[in-house]
Amino acid sequence: MKKRVLLMSMMCIKLYAVGIVNGKLVPCNSAWNCVITQEVDGQKPNAQPIRYTGSRKKALARIKAILQTFDRVNIVTETDDYLYATFTSKFLKFVDDVEFYAPKDEKVIHILSASRTGMYEFGVNKKRVREIVKRFEKDKNK
């Protein structure tokens, strides 16, 4: 019995990289539980990036400020063009990875939001990305 539980648990854990490789976000492992705004290795985007005016530094600072208004978020990595955070679900403590990438020569912020476990996450990533974009658009003039 223990072997079955361990095997099933191992099947639900996805190990994958985060970050930027050759100017692109690392592609999603699964389209079922991932939102991505950048075409990567033939994988088509399933959402639109955030468009901004002004400096990249200020745009990413706004993203960081928005993230800090959410519960159970941890900002893991922050550079001049990249922000990586994790969100932890309230009850089951599932962790989702959320990345923001602002390429130097573009006025966009690409987003990847993906669940680490399971095949279906009830649309949490899509809702999260929509909410972040909504808040960013609302505060555009600040």
N, C-alpha and C positions, 0 to 999 in steps of 0.2 A: 504493500500500500504506500509506503513512504517513497518508493521509487517513482510511482505514478504521480504523486503530488509534486515531487521535485522536478520531474520531466515537464509537467504542465506548467509549473512556475517558470522554468527555464524557457519554455516556448513563448511566454508572454513578455520576457525581458528583451528589449532591443538595445543592442550596443551599437552606437554610431557616433560619428564625429560631429562636432559643431565647429563653426568658424568660417573663415574665408579661404578659399583655395583658388588661385589664379583669377582673382577678382570676382569670384562668385561664391554665394552661399553653398554649403554642402547640400546636395539634393536630399529630398525627403526619402525615408525608407518605405513609407506607405502613403498612398493617396488617401486612405481611409481616415487617417487621424492627423493630417498635416495641411497647413495652409502655407503657401509660398507665393511670393510676388515676382520672382525672378526665374527666367528660363535657365535651367541648369542641366547639362548633359542630355538634352532632348526632352527633359521633363518640363511640360508646359506649366506656366503659372496658373493658379486657380483664384487669384485675387489681384487687386491693383496695388502698386506701391504708393507710398505717401509722397505727394509732391510738395515742395516747400520753396519759399523765397528767402532771401537773406543768407546767412552763413550756415554752413554745415554744422559748425560747433553749436550754434544756438538751436538748430533743429534737433540735434541729438540731446541737448540739454533739456529741451521740452519733452522729448520722449522719456527721458529719465525721470523727470518730474511727474509725468503722467503715470509711469510704472509705480512710483512710490506712493500713489494714492490707492493702489490695490492692496488687498489683504494677502498675506502669505506669499509675497514676492521677494526674491533675493537677487540682487544685481551681482553677477559673478565676474564679468569682465567688461571693461570700458576702455576704449581707445579713441583716437581722433576720428575714426570712421566706422566704429563697430561697438555695439552694445549687446551683451548677452545676459539674460536673466532666466531664472527658473520660477515657476509658479507651482505651489503645492496645494492639492485639493484638500478641502476641509476635513472630510470624514475618512476617506480611505488613504489619504496621504500620497496619492499619485503625483508624480513630478512631470511637468511639461517644460520643454525648452522653448524659449522665445528669443529670436535673434533679430537685430536691426543692423542693416548695412547701408551706409551712405557713400557710394562711390565718389571719388574725388571730382570727376568731370561731369557729374550728373546732378540735377537738383531733385533727386528722389531718395527715399529711404526704403530699401527693400526689407521685407519682413518674412521670417519663417517662424511658425508656431507649430510645435509637434508634441504629441504625447509620447512618452517613453514606453509605455506599456499598453497592451491590448490592441484590438483592431478597431474598436468603435468607442468614441468618447462623447457621444451625444451632442456633437457640434460645438463643444466647448472652445476649441481653437478658433473656429470661424467667428463665434460670438466675441471672443476676446479681441481678435484682430479688428473686427468692426467697431468695438467700443474704443479701442486705442485710436483708430483713425478718426472716429467721431469726436473724441476729446481733442485731438490734435487740430482738426478743422475748426472746432469751436474756439480754440485759443489762438487761432492763426494771427490775429492782430495784436497779440501781446508780446 
